[in-house]
Amino acid sequence: MRPLIGISCCVKAFGVFAMPNHAASAHYPEVVLGPVGGAPVLIPASGEAAGLEILQHLDGILLTGSRSNVCPDLYGGPAHCEGTPEDLHRDSTTLPLIRGALARGVPLLAICRGFQELNVAMGGTLDQRIQDLPGRMDHSTPADQALPGVRTGKAHAVRVAPGSELARIWEGLAAPLAAVPVNSLHNQGVAKLAPELVAEGWAPDGTVEAARVREAAGFAYGVQWHPEYDWREDALSRRLFESFGAAAVAYRRQRESRGRLLAAE
């Protein structure tokens, strides 16, 4: 049986009446059914209680990217620029969900906004508009969305820490592994890295692009780019999801084993 992988949703307005919907991009269920090898379960942005209840039945958590930004009140940052999208419903769901998943050892892979949520949930802070900071690159999505390869094109290299978990995941797939190309579609990024996170990848301007949770009980990793867009063509993206999927399979077996032991008592 496939492991159950929870996918974080956003609240978005759809249709002529702008009705609020709980939604996740189709890329995430596709990647869960693909290289992750799991069964996708959408987690509505309905607050802490709903998220933690669903967590008890999951074998992995995939934190998705989104246009919305983490509310600055949650990390003591200044107010966003006018017009910056926020999603407090998602924030109130994902931050407790992250802490709950780590406490239970549920495998977790955090992508883009999800990586930023991971950092904030663990006590870190965010830069809101990296492109406005002195000496930093423009990491944001190109204004012309019609350009070919906007989401799959490689924008810059990520320097990988030798001997890191990320290097281990990618072992044998890239030569030299010291720097690998990634896409870049974000405005916010890590400012102060949370004490429980260990940086393992950096953009040329020093922006933290990848980190793992220190002494996590299971797979717990975050990346700032979007591997879900190019896993069919990019072996590095595919391997990241395969590693997450393997951890979810192992967690499911442990969960089933605990269930059998409890039933036998």
N, C-alpha and C positions, 0 to 999 in steps of 0.2 A: 504494500500500500504506500502511496506517495506521502511524504511529509506535508503537513498543512503549514503553508507560509502566509502569515498575515501581511497585508499590504496597506500602508497608511493612506487614508483618503483626505482630500481637501473639501471644503464647502465652496461650491461654485454655482453661479447663477446660469440657468439654461432656459431657452425658449423665449417666446414673445412676452411672457409674464415674469421673466427673470426669477423663476422659482429656484430656491436653494436646493442643490443636489449634493450628495456625498459622492465624490468622483476621484478616480485615479486614471492616469493615462494608460491606454491599452498596451503600451510597451512593457508595463510591469507584470500583468498576468501572462503576457507572452513569454517573458524571460523566465518566469517561475515555471511555466509548463515546458519550457525549452531546457536550457543548460542547468537550471537549478534542479529540475526533475521533481518539482513539487506540485501541490494543488493549491491554487490561489484562494485566499479568503480576504475579502475587503473589510477593513476595519473602519467603520464610520467615525467621523469626527464628532463624537457625541459626548466627549468628556471622560474623566478619569475612570468612573465606575464601569462604564461599558467596555473600555479598552482593557482594563485589568481582568474583567470577567472573561472576555474572549481569549486573553493571553493564556489562561489555564489549559486551553485546548490546542494551542499552536506549537509547532516544532521549529519555527523560525520567524523572524520579523524583518521585513524589507521596508525601510523608511524611504519614501519617494522624494524626488525633486518637485518643485512647484514654483510658480511665479510669485507667490506670496512670500513675505519675509517674516522671520520670527519677531514677535513683539519685543521692542527694546526694554520694556518694563521688566521682562523676565531675566535680563542680565545687567540691569542698571545702566543702559545706554541712553543716549539722547533720543528725542522723538524723531521718527522717520520724516523725511522730506514729504511735503504734501503730495498726495496721489500715490504714495508707495502702498502696494497691496499688503494687507495683513490677514491673518486667519486665526483668530483667538480660539475658535472651536477646535481647530487642529492642534494648536499649541497645548490646550488643556487636555488633549488626548495623548499626544505623542510623548511629552516630557515624562509624565508618570509611567507611561508604557515602557519607555526606555529603561527607567530605573527598575521597574518590575521585571523586565526581561533579563537584565544583568543580574539581579538578585537570584533569579531562578536558573540562570545559566542557559537561557534560550538563545540560540545563535541569532546574531543581529548583523545586518548589512545596511549601512546608512549612506544614502546618495544625495549629494548636493544640499538641498534644504535639510534633508535628513541628517547629513553630517553636521550641519550647523546646529540642529536640534540636539544631537548627541553631545556636542561641546557645551551647549547651554545647560542641558540637563545635568551634566557633571560638574558645573560650576565655572565654565569658561565664558568668554565674552566674544562679541562679533564686531568687525568693521562693517559699516553699512554700505558704503560705495567705494570699493577698492580703487576704482578708476580715478577718483578724486584725490587720492592720497599721494603726496610727493614720492617720486621714485618708484611708483607701482605701475603695473601693467593694466590694461583694460581687459578684464576677464569676462565682460558681459556679452550677452547674445548680440550678434550683429543686427543693426537696425533693419536691414533688408532681409526679411525672413525668406524671401523667394530665392535667394542665392543658393546654388547647388551645394550640398554638403554642409549646410549651416550647422546641423546637429551632429553629423558624423565626421566632419573634417577635423584634422588635428590642429589645435591652436598654439600649443607650446609643449615643451618637454616637462616631465616631472623627474626630478632627481630622487633616486630611491636610496634609502639608507642601506649600506652593505650589511648582510646578515640579518636583516629585518624580516618580520613576518611577511610583508609584501614581497620581498625578494624571494622568500621561500616559496610562496604561492606561484610566483612567475618563473621559478627556476627552470632553465633549459628552453624557455620560450623567446627570450630576447637577448641579443648580444650586440653591444654590451648592455647589461641590465642597469648600469648606472643612471641612464636617462631614457625614459620611454615617452612617446608622444600621446597626448590626450586632447579631447575637445574641451571647450571652456564656455560656460553659459550661465554665469552667475555675477551678481553685483556684491553680495555679502560674502564674507569669509571669516575665518578664525582670526581674532585679534589676540586675546590671551587664551592659550591652550589650557583646557581644564587639567587640574593636577592628576587626575586618573587616566589621562590620555597620553600616549607616546607618539610623537610625530614620526612618520616613516617616509614621507614624500613631500617635496617642496617644488613650487614653480620657480622660474628664474628670478622673480622679484622677492622671493622669500615667503610667499603665501603658503601656508600649510595646506597640502592637497590630499594627504592621507594620514590616518592615525588609527591606532588600535587602543583598546581599553587595557590598561595595565592590570595584570594578574586576573583577567577575566576567567570565569569558569568555563566558558565556551567561546566559539568564534564571535568576535565583537569588533567590527571594523567599520570605518567610515572613509569615503572618498569624495572629493569635491567635484569631480567630473561626472560624466554620464555614460557609464559602460553599457547601459541598457539600449543605447541607440545603435551600437555597432558590433554587438557580440557575434553576429553571423559572419562578419568579415574579419574581426580582430581577435586573435587568439588570446591576447592578454585579458581582454574584457570577458571572454568566454571562460577562461580559467578562474577568474575571480568568482563568477557565479557558480561554477562547478564546485569550488572549494566551499562556498557557503552552503550549497546543496548537500555536500557530503557531511558537513557538520549537522545539518538538519536531520538527515537520515540517522546519524548516530544518536542524536538527541531523542528522536522518536523511539528508537529501540530501547533506550534507557527508560523512557517514560512508560513504554509498554511493559518492560520488565518490572518496574516498580508497581505497576497496576496488578500484574499477576501475583506478586509477592503479597500485596495487600489483600487480594481476593482469597489467597490461600490461608491467611491468618484466621 
